[in-house]
Amino acid sequence: MVKKAYQNKSGGLNAKGRAYFKRKDGSNLKPPVSSEQAKKSPKSAARRKSFCARMSGVKGPMKDSKGRPTRKALALKKWDC
């Protein structure tokens, strides 16, 4: 699990979280692509389509026991999947 300081409340990692993983693992993580951004760039559209296909197949609930959306649900919403 990632520290709350690195998580975006609306899903995914924030800029601080992406910088943390770049330092720690050398990862080059990019911010989420919305459907609006995907219309502007075929490369972004392909990235969004790939993420949605992979993440939609992940097992797990969309809501937790208290009825709140899970991190999976938030990420899918953020990417407009």
C-alpha positions in Angstrom: 0.0 0.0 0.0 1.2 3.5 -0.8 1.3 6.3 1.8 -1.7 8.5 1.8 0.5 11.5 1.1 1.2 10.0 -2.4 -2.4 9.1 -3.2 -4.7 11.4 -5.1 -8.1 11.5 -3.3 -9.9 11.1 -6.7 -7.8 8.0 -7.7 -4.3 7.1 -8.6 -1.0 8.8 -7.6 -0.4 12.5 -7.2 2.7 14.3 -8.5 4.4 13.7 -5.2 3.7 10.0 -5.5 5.0 9.7 -9.1 8.2 11.6 -8.0 8.6 9.2 -5.1 8.5 6.1 -7.3 10.9 7.7 -9.8 13.4 8.2 -7.0 12.8 4.8 -5.4 12.5 2.5 -8.5 13.5 4.7 -11.4 9.9 4.4 -12.7 8.7 7.0 -15.2 5.0 7.1 -14.2 2.7 9.4 -16.1 -0.5 11.1 -14.9 -3.9 9.6 -15.9 -5.4 10.3 -19.3 -9.0 11.4 -19.4 -11.2 10.8 -22.4 -11.0 14.5 -23.2 -7.2 14.4 -23.3 -7.3 11.1 -25.3 -9.2 12.9 -28.1 -6.2 15.2 -28.6 -3.5 12.5 -29.0 -3.6 9.0 -30.5 -0.7 8.0 -28.3 -2.6 9.1 -25.1 -5.8 7.4 -26.5 -3.9 4.1 -26.9 -2.4 4.4 -23.4 -5.9 5.0 -21.9 -7.4 2.1 -23.8 -4.7 -0.2 -22.6 -5.0 0.9 -19.0 -8.8 0.5 -19.0 -8.5 -3.0 -20.6 -6.0 -4.1 -18.0 -7.6 -2.5 -14.9 -11.1 -3.5 -15.8 -10.1 -7.1 -15.6 -8.6 -6.9 -12.1 -10.6 -8.9 -9.6 -12.0 -7.1 -6.5 -15.0 -5.1 -5.4 -15.8 -1.6 -6.6 -17.1 -0.6 -3.2 -15.8 -1.5 0.3 -17.8 -2.8 3.2 -18.9 0.7 4.1 -20.1 1.5 0.6 -17.2 3.8 -0.3 -15.5 3.3 -3.7 -12.3 1.3 -3.6 -9.0 2.5 -5.1 -9.7 0.4 -8.1 -13.1 2.1 -8.7 -11.5 5.6 -8.2 -8.7 4.8 -10.7 -11.2 3.6 -13.3 -13.3 6.7 -12.8 -10.2 8.9 -13.1 -9.3 7.3 -16.4 -12.9 7.5 -17.7 -13.1 3.7 -18.1 
